[in-house]
C-alpha cells in the first residue's frame, strides 16, 4: 500500500547526515510528503503548534520538544541505540516507535506496517483512510492501539518489537527464555521470567494453564478432559489447580 501525499511527515534533527539518510529511505519505500524539516527545537515547536502532520520523526536529542507541542498521532524516535530505561521514559512522553541508525527499508517497513495496522485493525477502514483522517479519530485509534499492544525494546542482537495482543496464541517458558507464538505461525523469544512477562499482558484473556504455558483464551477452540486445544496442532495439558477456572472461561 502506498501512502497518499496527504500523509504529512515532519523531521527534526540537527544531524544533516542522519536527516539525508532518513529522507533517502523514506523516498525509496513510501510516497510520503515531507512537509517540514527543522534543525532546532524552536522551529519544530512553532510548526507543530500550527500544523498537524501524521508522522513526526524526532531525533532523541530533542525529546523534550514533546512537552511543548500538540503531539502528532505518530512520533517516531530517531536514535542510534535504544535502551530500556529510556524507552519507558519516551513512551510515557508520547513516542510511538523508534527508528535506529543505520536506517533500513526493512525497519521502516515494520514501523509503517504497524501504523497502517492501526487503521485496519481498530477503525475498520479501508485504504481510503490514508487520504483523509479526522484528527480526533486518529488519536483515539492510537490510544486504543497502545492499550492493545506493547513495545519491547531491542538490543544489539535483537530488534525492537511491538506485540499486538490479539495476534498472540500462547507463550511458553523455554529455559531462561519466553517463546511467544503468533497466529501467523511465527514466534519470538525473549529473555525473562514467565510470571513477570505474563503480567504485561491483559489478565482478562491471557491465562496460565500450567507452570510453563500461558494461553490467549480468545484463541481456544475447546477442552477435552485435561487438555486445552488452540488448533489441530496445538494442545496443552491443563494443571489440576488451573482446570476449574479455565473450564469456566471456556463454558461462558
N, C-alpha and C positions, 0 to 999 in steps of 0.2 A: 504494500500500500504506500503510495507516495503522498506527501503532505502538501496541502494547498498553500499558496503564498500568504493566506490569512493566518497561518500558523507562525506567529511572530516570535523572534528569538533575540535576546539581548546577551551580550558578552561583557563581563567586567574582569579585566586582568591588566596589570601593567607590564607583563612579560610579553614582548612582541613575538618572540619565537613560539611561545605557548599559544597565543591567540591565532597566529598564522597556521599552526599545526591543527588546531581545533577547527578553524574555518575550512581547511583543506578536507578534513574527514567529513565535515557536515555537507560540503558541496558534492562530494562523491556519492554519498549514500542517501541523502534525503533532499527533497526540494523544499527547503525552508527559507523563509525570508529573514535574514539577519538585519533587523530593523535598527539596531543601535549597537555601537562598540564604544566602550568607555574605559578609561585607564586610571580613574581615581574615584573614591567614594562619593565625592560631591556631585560629579557628573551623573553617577548611577542614581543617587537619591533624587536629584532633580527630574530625571527622565521617568523613573518608575512611579513617582508620585503624580505624574500627569498622563501616563500611558499604561496599557495593560498587556504586556507580552504574554505568550503562553509558556515559554521556557526561558529561564534565566540561568545562564552558565556563569557561575560565580567562583572566582579564584578564592580559595580558603583564606588567603591573606586578608580578604575584605569581608569575612563572615559577619562581622558586626553590622554591616550595612542593613541586614535583615531586620534590625531593631528599629530602623528609621524609615522604612518604605512600606507601601502597600504590596504585600507579598504576591508574586506571580503564582499561578497554580502549581508550576513545577520548577523548583530551584535545584539545579544540579551542580554539585560542588566540583571544582577543578582542583585536583591535588596530585602530588607526587606519590604519596602513600596515605593509607587510611588506617588510623589507629583506633582501637575500640573505644577508648575513653573520649576521644574527640568526636567519633561518630555519634555517640549518645548525646553529647552536647549539641552537635549540629542538627540532629533530628528534632530535638526539642525546639530549636530555633526556627525550624521550618524547611530544612533541606529534604528533598525527596530521594535523591540518589547521588552517586559520586562517579566522576569520570577521571580515571587515572592516566597519568603520562607513563609511557608514550601512548597517545591516543590511537585506538584501533577501530576499524569499522565493525569488528565483531562486538566490541564493548558498547559502541554506540547503538548498534542494532538491538542489543539486550535492553538498554535503557529506553529506547524509543518503543520497543515492543511492550514494555511494562506500562508506558504512558498510554499507548493505544488500547491496551488491555483494560484500562480503567473505563474507557468509554464503552467498550463492548460488554464487559462483564457486569458493570454496575449501573449503566444507564440504558442498556438495551437499545442502543442506537446503531445505525449502520455507518458506512464510510462518510456520509454527509456531515457527520459530527465535526470533521476536521475543517469544514468550511466556515461554520458559524456556530459558536457556542456561547450560551449565556454565562456571564461571569460567575453569578451566584451558584448556578447549577454545577459548573466545573469544580468550584471549591467544595461543594457538598460531596461530589463524587470522590475527590481526592481524600477528603476526610474519611469517607466510608472505606476507601481502599486501604488507608493506613490502619484502620481498625481490623480489617480483614486480611492483613498481611503483616509480615515483619521483615526488617532488614538485618542481615547478618554481615558484619564487617569481614573483609577478606584479610589475607596475609600475603607474604611474599610467595607462598606456594599455592594459595587458594584464592580464587576470585570472590569478590563480594557477591552476595545474592539476596534477592527479596523473595521470600516464600509466601505464596498465596495459599492461605489455609485450606480453601476449598479444593485445591489441586492435590492435597496430600492424602494418600491412602492409609499409611501407617508409618511408625518409626520404631526402630528396633535397636537394642543395645548390642554392640559387637565389640567386645573387649573394652577398650577405653574410648571408643567412638560410638556415635549415634548415627545410624543409617536411616535417612528419610527417603521414603519411596513415594513416587508421584503417579497419578493416574495415567500419564502418558508413557509409563514404563521406565522412566528414568529414575535415578536415585542420586543422593548426595550425602556424603559422610561429614560429620562434624565431631571434633574432639570435645568431650564433655560428659556430664553426668545425666542420665536419663530423667531422673526426678526433677532436676533443675531445668533441663531443656523442656520437659513437658509443661512446666509452669508458664512458659512463654506462649503456649497455645490456648485457645478458648476451652475452658474446662467443660463447657456445656456439651461439646461434641467429641472431644478427644479423651478417650477413656483407657485406662490401663487394664489389660486383660490377663496379664501375668507379669512376673517380675522383670521381663525383658522386652515387652511389646506394648505399645500404645497405639490404639486404632481410632481412625476417624469414623465415628458411628454412623455418619451420614452415608458412608460407602458400604456398610454392612448389608448383605443380602439375605442372611439367615443364620440360624444357630441350630446345630444338631448335637444333642447331648452336651458334651464338654468342649465342642469345637465351634468356633465362630468363623463364618465364611464371608470373604470380601468378593472373590470371584472364583472361577473354576480352579485356578492355580494357587490361590492364596487362602490358606486356612491357618488358624491359630488355636492352640489349646487355651481354654479359659480356666484359670486357677479357681479353686473352691471358694476362696474369700471374695472373688470378684464376680462369681457366677450369678448370684441373685440380682445385684444392681444392673448388670449387663443385660440379663434376660428381661428385666422390667423395661429397660430403654427400648429393646427390640420389639416388645409387645405393645408399646404405646401406639 
